[in-house]
Amino acid sequence: MNGVVDAAEVRQRAPRAERTQSQMGAPSTAVGPAAGTRVPLTVVIPTLNEAAQLARAQGATVLERAGSTIAAQRNRAIAAARNAWVFALDADERVSDALVEELRWVLRDPPHPAYRVRRENFFLGRERRRGRWGRDWQVRLFTRERRFLLDRVHERLEPVRDAGTLRATLRHAPYRNLRHQLDKMLVYAQWGAQDLHARGRRARLWELGVRPLWRFWRDYLGYGSWLDGGFGLLTSTLTAYSCFLKYAYLWELGRGAPRGS
């Protein structure tokens, strides 16, 4: 399900990075109609369950059962957009005050066809500053003729030449708690394995051990997560476990197991 907010204006209700379960399940209230400066911008927000009602209350057009993947959902929502510019925003993301002001400024006379923004990623109430999480750039502001590639995991916009860079950041808190992360890891690992399997990849037994071990040492030593103490040890271990799950699922698919099992 996607919420398409044809926002004539952009506003900010400064939320904290730490969220309750109900808050993180709702679409962001950082974008919506408000009195003042008008910005010709469409905001695409994937929503679930009661979040659809909240999206409608904020003036969104909600497209139900829009697609089987996040990318497909976004693409259908983009096709329904009325404004020239689109900002793709996940339900677990929040727009900072600085980003709102920068969007207002950039969209007055945009010199680029798309813009990347850096996400501040939070886990257990703390920002993850090291490794890929600390260098998490996403192309989210773009003209509406653009579409997302149809990968099941880590959806991304089609390549855009001459993309600009926004200085302000986007706050991202993808997990409510450790249990929530583990549940999502199972789903994303299976999707990632299905993507690899569809491209002809098969898992070898050595990969079930070597690849997760490499991921752990890359994150813990190479990216400097050891400097974060127990927090860094936990996040590096979870990264390795996610890698193991993906290749375990890929190995299972190679043995002819049903894809939905």
PERA-V162083 format. One record per pair of residues at least 24 apart in sequence whose C-alpha atoms are under 10 Angstrom apart, sorted by the first residue. I is the first residue (numbers start at 1). J is the second residue. D is the distance in whole Angstrom. If there is no record, write none. Layout:
((I | J | D) (I | J | D))
//
This chain:
((1 | 45 | 9) (1 | 46 | 6) (1 | 47 | 6) (1 | 48 | 6) (1 | 49 | 9) (1 | 51 | 10) (1 | 52 | 8) (1 | 62 | 7) (1 | 63 | 6) (1 | 64 | 5) (1 | 65 | 5) (1 | 66 | 6) (1 | 67 | 8) (1 | 68 | 9) (1 | 69 | 10) (1 | 70 | 9) (1 | 73 | 7) (1 | 74 | 9) (1 | 76 | 10) (1 | 77 | 9) (2 | 27 | 10) (2 | 44 | 7) (2 | 45 | 6) (2 | 46 | 4) (2 | 47 | 6) (2 | 48 | 8) (2 | 52 | 8) (2 | 55 | 9) (2 | 60 | 9) (2 | 61 | 8) (2 | 62 | 6) (2 | 63 | 5) (2 | 64 | 7) (2 | 65 | 8) (2 | 66 | 7) (2 | 67 | 9) (2 | 70 | 9) (2 | 72 | 10) (2 | 73 | 6) (2 | 74 | 7) (2 | 75 | 10) (2 | 76 | 9) (2 | 77 | 6) (2 | 78 | 10) (2 | 90 | 10) (2 | 91 | 10) (3 | 27 | 8) (3 | 43 | 8) (3 | 44 | 6) (3 | 45 | 5) (3 | 46 | 6) (3 | 47 | 6) (3 | 48 | 10) (3 | 51 | 9) (3 | 52 | 7) (3 | 53 | 10) (3 | 54 | 10) (3 | 55 | 6) (3 | 56 | 8) (3 | 58 | 10) (3 | 59 | 9) (3 | 60 | 6) (3 | 61 | 6) (3 | 62 | 4) (3 | 63 | 6) (3 | 64 | 9) (3 | 66 | 10) (3 | 73 | 10) (3 | 74 | 9) (3 | 77 | 7) (3 | 89 | 10) (3 | 90 | 10) (3 | 91 | 10) (4 | 42 | 7) (4 | 43 | 6) (4 | 44 | 5) (4 | 45 | 6) (4 | 46 | 9) (4 | 47 | 10) (4 | 55 | 9) (4 | 56 | 9) (4 | 59 | 9) (4 | 60 | 5) (4 | 61 | 5) (4 | 62 | 6) (4 | 63 | 8) (4 | 74 | 9) (4 | 76 | 10) (4 | 77 | 6) (4 | 78 | 8) (4 | 80 | 8) (4 | 81 | 7) (4 | 82 | 10) (4 | 86 | 9) (4 | 87 | 10) (4 | 88 | 9) (5 | 31 | 8) (5 | 32 | 7) (5 | 33 | 9) (5 | 41 | 8) (5 | 42 | 6) (5 | 43 | 5) (5 | 44 | 6) (5 | 45 | 8) (5 | 55 | 8) (5 | 56 | 9) (5 | 58 | 8) (5 | 59 | 7) (5 | 60 | 4) (5 | 61 | 6) (5 | 62 | 8) (5 | 77 | 10) (5 | 81 | 8) (5 | 82 | 10) (5 | 83 | 10) (5 | 86 | 9) (5 | 87 | 10) (6 | 31 | 10) (6 | 32 | 8) (6 | 33 | 9) (6 | 39 | 10) (6 | 40 | 8) (6 | 41 | 6) (6 | 42 | 4) (6 | 43 | 6) (6 | 44 | 9) (6 | 59 | 8) (6 | 60 | 7) (6 | 61 | 8) (6 | 80 | 10) (6 | 81 | 7) (6 | 82 | 7) (6 | 83 | 7) (6 | 85 | 10) (6 | 86 | 9) (7 | 31 | 7) (7 | 32 | 6) (7 | 33 | 6) (7 | 34 | 9) (7 | 38 | 8) (7 | 39 | 7) (7 | 40 | 7) (7 | 41 | 5) (7 | 42 | 6) (7 | 43 | 7) (7 | 58 | 10) (7 | 59 | 8) (7 | 60 | 8) (7 | 82 | 10) (7 | 83 | 8) (7 | 86 | 10) (8 | 32 | 8) (8 | 33 | 6) (8 | 34 | 8) (8 | 35 | 9) (8 | 36 | 10) (8 | 37 | 8) (8 | 38 | 5) (8 | 39 | 5) (8 | 40 | 5) (8 | 41 | 6) (8 | 42 | 8) (8 | 83 | 9) (9 | 33 | 5) (9 | 34 | 6) (9 | 35 | 7) (9 | 36 | 7) (9 | 37 | 6) (9 | 38 | 4) (9 | 39 | 5) (9 | 40 | 7) (9 | 41 | 8) (9 | 42 | 10) (9 | 100 | 10) (9 | 104 | 9) (10 | 34 | 7) (10 | 35 | 9) (10 | 36 | 9) (10 | 37 | 8) (10 | 38 | 7) (10 | 39 | 7) (10 | 40 | 9) (10 | 41 | 8) (10 | 42 | 10) (10 | 43 | 10) (10 | 95 | 10) (10 | 99 | 10) (10 | 100 | 6) (10 | 101 | 9) (10 | 103 | 8) (10 | 104 | 8) (11 | 35 | 9) (11 | 36 | 9) (11 | 37 | 9) (11 | 95 | 9) (11 | 96 | 10) (11 | 97 | 8) (11 | 100 | 7) (11 | 101 | 9) (11 | 104 | 10) (12 | 94 | 9) (12 | 95 | 7) (12 | 96 | 7) (12 | 97 | 6) (12 | 98 | 9) (12 | 99 | 9) (12 | 100 | 7) (12 | 101 | 9) (13 | 94 | 9) (13 | 95 | 9) (13 | 96 | 9) (13 | 97 | 8) (14 | 94 | 8) (14 | 95 | 8) (14 | 96 | 7) (14 | 97 | 7) (15 | 94 | 7) (15 | 95 | 9) (15 | 96 | 8) (15 | 97 | 10) (15 | 171 | 9) (16 | 94 | 9) (16 | 96 | 10) (16 | 125 | 10) (16 | 171 | 9) (16 | 173 | 10) (17 | 92 | 10) (17 | 93 | 9) (17 | 94 | 8) (17 | 120 | 9) (17 | 121 | 9) (17 | 122 | 7) (17 | 123 | 9) (17 | 124 | 10) (17 | 125 | 7) (17 | 126 | 8) (17 | 127 | 9) (17 | 171 | 7) (17 | 172 | 7) (17 | 173 | 6) (18 | 122 | 8) (18 | 123 | 9) (18 | 124 | 8) (18 | 125 | 5) (18 | 126 | 8) (18 | 172 | 10) (18 | 173 | 7) (18 | 175 | 10) (18 | 176 | 8) (19 | 92 | 9) (19 | 124 | 10) (19 | 125 | 9) (19 | 173 | 8) (19 | 174 | 10) (19 | 175 | 9) (19 | 176 | 7) (20 | 176 | 7) (20 | 177 | 10) (21 | 175 | 9) (21 | 176 | 6) (21 | 177 | 9) (21 | 180 | 10) (22 | 50 | 9) (22 | 51 | 9) (22 | 176 | 10) (23 | 51 | 9) (23 | 91 | 9) (23 | 92 | 9) (23 | 176 | 10) (24 | 51 | 10) (24 | 91 | 7) (24 | 92 | 5) (24 | 93 | 8) (24 | 94 | 10) (24 | 173 | 8) (24 | 174 | 8) (24 | 175 | 9) (24 | 176 | 7) (25 | 49 | 8) (25 | 50 | 8) (25 | 51 | 7) (25 | 91 | 7) (25 | 92 | 7) (25 | 176 | 10) (26 | 50 | 7) (26 | 51 | 5) (26 | 52 | 8) (26 | 53 | 9) (26 | 54 | 7) (26 | 55 | 8) (26 | 90 | 10) (26 | 91 | 6) (26 | 92 | 8) (26 | 93 | 10) (27 | 51 | 6) (27 | 52 | 8) (27 | 53 | 10) (27 | 54 | 7) (27 | 55 | 6) (27 | 58 | 9) (27 | 89 | 9) (27 | 90 | 7) (27 | 91 | 5) (27 | 92 | 7) (27 | 93 | 8) (27 | 94 | 9) (28 | 54 | 9) (28 | 55 | 8) (28 | 58 | 10) (28 | 89 | 8) (28 | 90 | 8) (28 | 91 | 6) (28 | 92 | 7) (28 | 93 | 7) (28 | 94 | 6) (28 | 95 | 8) (29 | 54 | 9) (29 | 55 | 8) (29 | 58 | 8) (29 | 91 | 9) (29 | 93 | 10) (29 | 94 | 8) (29 | 95 | 9) (30 | 89 | 10) (30 | 93 | 9) (30 | 94 | 6) (30 | 95 | 6) (30 | 96 | 8) (30 | 97 | 9) (30 | 100 | 8) (31 | 58 | 8) (31 | 59 | 10) (31 | 60 | 10) (31 | 87 | 10) (31 | 89 | 9) (31 | 94 | 9) (31 | 95 | 8) (31 | 100 | 9) (32 | 57 | 10) (32 | 58 | 6) (32 | 59 | 7) (32 | 60 | 8) (33 | 58 | 7) (33 | 59 | 7) (33 | 60 | 10) (37 | 104 | 8) (38 | 104 | 8) (38 | 108 | 10) (39 | 83 | 10) (39 | 85 | 9) (39 | 103 | 8) (39 | 104 | 6) (39 | 105 | 9) (39 | 106 | 10) (39 | 107 | 7) (39 | 108 | 8) (40 | 82 | 9) (40 | 83 | 6) (40 | 84 | 7) (40 | 85 | 7) (40 | 86 | 9) (40 | 104 | 9) (40 | 107 | 8) (40 | 108 | 9) (41 | 81 | 9) (41 | 82 | 9) (41 | 83 | 6) (41 | 84 | 7) (41 | 85 | 5) (41 | 86 | 6) (41 | 87 | 7) (41 | 103 | 9) (41 | 104 | 10) (41 | 107 | 8) (41 | 141 | 9) (41 | 142 | 10) (41 | 143 | 9) (41 | 144 | 10) (42 | 77 | 10) (42 | 78 | 8) (42 | 80 | 10) (42 | 81 | 6) (42 | 82 | 7) (42 | 83 | 6) (42 | 84 | 8) (42 | 85 | 6) (42 | 86 | 5) (42 | 87 | 6) (42 | 88 | 8) (42 | 141 | 10) (42 | 142 | 10) (42 | 143 | 10) (42 | 144 | 9) (43 | 77 | 9) (43 | 78 | 9) (43 | 81 | 9) (43 | 83 | 10) (43 | 85 | 9) (43 | 86 | 6) (43 | 87 | 5) (43 | 88 | 6) (43 | 89 | 7) (43 | 90 | 10) (43 | 140 | 10) (43 | 141 | 9) (44 | 73 | 9) (44 | 74 | 7) (44 | 75 | 9) (44 | 76 | 10) (44 | 77 | 7) (44 | 78 | 7) (44 | 81 | 9) (44 | 86 | 7) (44 | 87 | 6) (44 | 88 | 5) (44 | 89 | 6) (44 | 90 | 8) (44 | 91 | 10) (44 | 140 | 10) (45 | 73 | 10) (45 | 74 | 8) (45 | 77 | 9) (45 | 87 | 9) (45 | 88 | 6) (45 | 89 | 5) (45 | 90 | 5) (45 | 91 | 6) (45 | 92 | 9) (45 | 93 | 9) (46 | 70 | 7) (46 | 71 | 10) (46 | 73 | 8) (46 | 74 | 7) (46 | 77 | 9) (46 | 88 | 9) (46 | 89 | 7) (46 | 90 | 6) (46 | 91 | 6) (46 | 92 | 9) (47 | 90 | 8) (47 | 91 | 6) (47 | 92 | 10) (48 | 91 | 9) (51 | 91 | 9) (68 | 150 | 10) (68 | 152 | 9) (69 | 150 | 7) (69 | 151 | 8) (69 | 152 | 6) (69 | 153 | 9) (69 | 155 | 9) (69 | 191 | 10) (70 | 148 | 9) (70 | 150 | 8) (70 | 151 | 9) (70 | 152 | 7) (70 | 153 | 8) (70 | 154 | 9) (70 | 155 | 7) (70 | 156 | 10) (71 | 147 | 8) (71 | 148 | 6) (71 | 149 | 6) (71 | 150 | 5) (71 | 151 | 7) (71 | 152 | 7) (71 | 153 | 9) (71 | 154 | 9) (71 | 155 | 6) (71 | 156 | 8) (71 | 157 | 9) (72 | 147 | 9) (72 | 148 | 8) (72 | 149 | 8) (72 | 150 | 6) (72 | 151 | 9) (72 | 152 | 9) (72 | 155 | 9) (73 | 148 | 9) (73 | 150 | 10) (74 | 147 | 8) (74 | 148 | 7) (74 | 150 | 10) (74 | 155 | 10) (75 | 144 | 9) (75 | 145 | 10) (75 | 146 | 8) (75 | 147 | 6) (75 | 148 | 6) (75 | 149 | 9) (75 | 150 | 9) (75 | 157 | 10) (76 | 147 | 9) (77 | 144 | 10) (78 | 143 | 9) (78 | 144 | 6) (78 | 145 | 8) (78 | 146 | 8) (78 | 147 | 8) (78 | 148 | 10) (79 | 144 | 7) (79 | 145 | 8) (79 | 146 | 9) (79 | 147 | 9) (80 | 144 | 9) (81 | 144 | 7) (81 | 145 | 10) (82 | 144 | 9) (83 | 143 | 9) (83 | 144 | 8) (84 | 142 | 9) (84 | 143 | 6) (84 | 144 | 6) (84 | 145 | 9) (85 | 113 | 9) (85 | 114 | 9) (85 | 141 | 7) (85 | 142 | 6) (85 | 143 | 4) (85 | 144 | 6) (85 | 145 | 9) (85 | 146 | 10) (86 | 114 | 9) (86 | 140 | 8) (86 | 141 | 6) (86 | 142 | 5) (86 | 143 | 6) (86 | 144 | 6) (86 | 145 | 9) (86 | 146 | 9) (87 | 114 | 10) (87 | 115 | 9) (87 | 139 | 9) (87 | 140 | 5) (87 | 141 | 5) (87 | 142 | 7) (87 | 143 | 9) (87 | 144 | 9) (88 | 138 | 10) (88 | 139 | 9) (88 | 140 | 5) (88 | 141 | 7) (88 | 142 | 9) (88 | 157 | 10) (89 | 140 | 7) (89 | 141 | 9) (89 | 170 | 9) (89 | 172 | 10) (90 | 172 | 9) (90 | 174 | 9) (91 | 172 | 9) (91 | 173 | 10) (91 | 174 | 9) (92 | 171 | 8) (92 | 172 | 6) (92 | 173 | 6) (92 | 174 | 6) (92 | 175 | 8) (92 | 176 | 10) (93 | 119 | 9) (93 | 120 | 9) (93 | 121 | 9) (93 | 170 | 7) (93 | 171 | 5) (93 | 172 | 4) (93 | 173 | 6) (93 | 174 | 8) (94 | 119 | 10) (94 | 120 | 10) (94 | 169 | 9) (94 | 170 | 6) (94 | 171 | 5) (94 | 172 | 6) (94 | 173 | 9) (95 | 119 | 10) (95 | 168 | 9) (95 | 169 | 8) (95 | 170 | 5) (95 | 171 | 6) (95 | 172 | 9) (96 | 168 | 7) (96 | 169 | 7) (96 | 170 | 6) (96 | 171 | 7) (97 | 168 | 9) (97 | 169 | 9) (97 | 170 | 10) (98 | 167 | 9) (98 | 168 | 6) (98 | 169 | 8) (98 | 170 | 9) (99 | 166 | 8) (99 | 167 | 8) (99 | 168 | 5) (99 | 169 | 6) (99 | 170 | 7) (100 | 168 | 9) (100 | 169 | 10) (100 | 170 | 10) (101 | 168 | 9) (102 | 166 | 7) (102 | 167 | 8) (102 | 168 | 7) (102 | 169 | 10) (103 | 141 | 9) (103 | 166 | 8) (103 | 168 | 9) (106 | 166 | 9) (107 | 141 | 10) (110 | 164 | 9) (111 | 162 | 9) (111 | 163 | 9) (111 | 164 | 8) (112 | 142 | 9) (112 | 143 | 10) (112 | 160 | 10) (112 | 161 | 9) (112 | 162 | 6) (112 | 163 | 6) (112 | 164 | 6) (112 | 165 | 9) (113 | 141 | 9) (113 | 142 | 6) (113 | 143 | 6) (113 | 144 | 10) (113 | 146 | 9) (113 | 160 | 8) (113 | 161 | 8) (113 | 162 | 7) (113 | 163 | 6) (113 | 164 | 8) (114 | 139 | 7) (114 | 140 | 8) (114 | 141 | 5) (114 | 142 | 4) (114 | 143 | 7) (114 | 144 | 10) (114 | 146 | 9) (114 | 157 | 10) (114 | 159 | 10) (114 | 160 | 7) (114 | 161 | 9) (114 | 162 | 8) (114 | 163 | 5) (114 | 164 | 6) (114 | 165 | 9) (115 | 139 | 6) (115 | 140 | 6) (115 | 141 | 5) (115 | 142 | 6) (115 | 143 | 10) (115 | 160 | 9) (115 | 162 | 9) (115 | 163 | 5) (115 | 164 | 4) (115 | 165 | 5) (115 | 166 | 6) (116 | 140 | 6) (116 | 141 | 7) (116 | 142 | 9) (116 | 163 | 7) (116 | 164 | 6) (116 | 165 | 5) (116 | 166 | 6) (116 | 167 | 9) (116 | 169 | 10) (117 | 141 | 8) (117 | 164 | 9) (117 | 165 | 6) (117 | 166 | 5) (117 | 167 | 7) (117 | 168 | 7) (117 | 169 | 6) (117 | 170 | 7) (118 | 165 | 9) (118 | 166 | 8) (118 | 167 | 8) (118 | 168 | 7) (118 | 169 | 5) (118 | 170 | 6) (118 | 171 | 9) (118 | 172 | 10) (119 | 168 | 9) (119 | 169 | 6) (119 | 170 | 5) (119 | 171 | 6) (119 | 172 | 6) (119 | 173 | 10) (120 | 169 | 7) (120 | 170 | 6) (120 | 171 | 5) (120 | 172 | 6) (120 | 173 | 8) (121 | 170 | 9) (121 | 171 | 6) (121 | 172 | 5) (121 | 173 | 6) (121 | 174 | 8) (121 | 175 | 10) (122 | 171 | 8) (122 | 172 | 6) (122 | 173 | 5) (122 | 174 | 7) (122 | 175 | 8) (122 | 176 | 10) (123 | 172 | 9) (123 | 173 | 6) (123 | 174 | 8) (123 | 175 | 7) (123 | 176 | 8) (123 | 177 | 8) (123 | 178 | 9) (123 | 181 | 9) (123 | 231 | 9) (123 | 235 | 9) (124 | 173 | 9) (124 | 175 | 8) (124 | 176 | 7) (124 | 177 | 6) (124 | 178 | 8) (124 | 231 | 9) (125 | 173 | 8) (125 | 175 | 10) (125 | 176 | 9) (125 | 177 | 9) (126 | 173 | 9) (126 | 231 | 9) (127 | 171 | 9) (127 | 172 | 9) (127 | 173 | 9) (128 | 225 | 9) (128 | 228 | 9) (128 | 231 | 9) (128 | 232 | 9) (128 | 235 | 9) (129 | 223 | 10) (129 | 224 | 10) (129 | 225 | 9) (129 | 228 | 10) (130 | 219 | 8) (130 | 220 | 9) (130 | 222 | 10) (130 | 223 | 6) (130 | 224 | 7) (130 | 225 | 6) (130 | 226 | 10) (130 | 227 | 9) (130 | 228 | 9) (130 | 232 | 9) (131 | 218 | 9) (131 | 219 | 6) (131 | 220 | 9) (131 | 222 | 8) (131 | 223 | 5) (131 | 224 | 8) (131 | 225 | 8) (131 | 236 | 10) (132 | 219 | 9) (132 | 223 | 8) (134 | 223 | 10) (137 | 165 | 9) (137 | 166 | 10) (137 | 169 | 9) (137 | 170 | 10) (138 | 165 | 10) (138 | 170 | 10) (139 | 163 | 8) (139 | 164 | 9) (139 | 165 | 9) (139 | 166 | 10) (141 | 165 | 10) (141 | 166 | 9) (150 | 195 | 10) (151 | 191 | 9) (151 | 192 | 9) (151 | 194 | 10) (151 | 195 | 7) (152 | 188 | 8) (152 | 190 | 10) (152 | 191 | 6) (152 | 192 | 7) (152 | 193 | 10) (152 | 194 | 8) (152 | 195 | 7) (153 | 187 | 10) (153 | 188 | 6) (153 | 189 | 9) (153 | 190 | 9) (153 | 191 | 6) (153 | 192 | 6) (153 | 193 | 10) (153 | 194 | 10) (153 | 195 | 8) (154 | 188 | 9) (154 | 191 | 10) (154 | 192 | 9) (178 | 238 | 10) (181 | 238 | 9) (182 | 238 | 8) (182 | 241 | 10) (182 | 242 | 9) (184 | 242 | 10) (185 | 238 | 9) (185 | 239 | 9) (185 | 241 | 9) (185 | 242 | 6) (185 | 243 | 9) (185 | 245 | 8) (185 | 246 | 9) (186 | 241 | 10) (186 | 242 | 8) (186 | 245 | 7) (186 | 246 | 8) (186 | 249 | 9) (187 | 245 | 10) (187 | 246 | 9) (188 | 242 | 8) (188 | 245 | 9) (188 | 246 | 8) (189 | 241 | 10) (189 | 242 | 6) (189 | 243 | 7) (189 | 244 | 9) (189 | 245 | 6) (189 | 246 | 4) (189 | 247 | 8) (189 | 248 | 9) (189 | 249 | 7) (189 | 250 | 9) (190 | 242 | 10) (190 | 245 | 8) (190 | 246 | 6) (190 | 247 | 9) (190 | 248 | 9) (190 | 249 | 6) (190 | 250 | 8) (190 | 253 | 10) (190 | 259 | 9) (190 | 260 | 9) (190 | 261 | 9) (191 | 246 | 8) (191 | 249 | 9) (191 | 250 | 10) (191 | 259 | 10) (191 | 260 | 10) (192 | 243 | 10) (192 | 245 | 10) (192 | 246 | 6) (192 | 247 | 9) (192 | 249 | 9) (192 | 250 | 8) (193 | 243 | 10) (193 | 245 | 9) (193 | 246 | 5) (193 | 247 | 7) (193 | 248 | 8) (193 | 249 | 6) (193 | 250 | 5) (193 | 251 | 9) (193 | 252 | 9) (193 | 253 | 8) (193 | 259 | 10) (194 | 246 | 9) (194 | 249 | 8) (194 | 250 | 7) (194 | 253 | 8) (194 | 259 | 8) (194 | 260 | 10) (195 | 250 | 9) (196 | 246 | 9) (196 | 247 | 9) (196 | 250 | 7) (197 | 249 | 10) (197 | 250 | 7) (197 | 251 | 9) (197 | 253 | 7) (197 | 254 | 8) (197 | 259 | 10) (200 | 254 | 10) (201 | 250 | 8) (201 | 251 | 10) (201 | 253 | 10) (201 | 254 | 9) (202 | 247 | 9) (202 | 250 | 6) (202 | 251 | 6) (202 | 252 | 9) (202 | 253 | 8) (202 | 254 | 6) (202 | 255 | 9) (203 | 246 | 10) (203 | 247 | 6) (203 | 248 | 8) (203 | 249 | 9) (203 | 250 | 6) (203 | 251 | 5) (203 | 252 | 8) (203 | 253 | 9) (203 | 254 | 7) (203 | 255 | 10) (204 | 247 | 8) (204 | 248 | 9) (204 | 250 | 9) (204 | 251 | 7) (204 | 254 | 9) (205 | 247 | 9) (205 | 248 | 9) (205 | 251 | 8) (207 | 243 | 10) (207 | 244 | 8) (207 | 247 | 7) (207 | 248 | 9) (207 | 251 | 9) (208 | 243 | 8) (208 | 244 | 6) (208 | 245 | 8) (208 | 246 | 9) (208 | 247 | 6) (208 | 248 | 6) (208 | 249 | 10) (208 | 250 | 10) (208 | 251 | 9) (209 | 240 | 10) (209 | 243 | 10) (209 | 244 | 7) (209 | 247 | 9) (209 | 248 | 10) (210 | 240 | 10) (210 | 244 | 9) (211 | 240 | 8) (211 | 241 | 10) (211 | 243 | 7) (211 | 244 | 7) (211 | 247 | 9) (212 | 236 | 10) (212 | 237 | 9) (212 | 238 | 10) (212 | 239 | 8) (212 | 240 | 4) (212 | 241 | 7) (212 | 242 | 8) (212 | 243 | 5) (212 | 244 | 5) (212 | 245 | 9) (212 | 246 | 10) (212 | 247 | 9) (213 | 237 | 9) (213 | 239 | 10) (213 | 240 | 6) (213 | 241 | 9) (213 | 243 | 9) (213 | 244 | 9) (214 | 240 | 8) (214 | 243 | 10) (215 | 239 | 7) (215 | 240 | 5) (215 | 241 | 9) (215 | 242 | 9) (215 | 243 | 7) (215 | 244 | 9) (216 | 240 | 5) (216 | 241 | 9) (216 | 243 | 9))
//
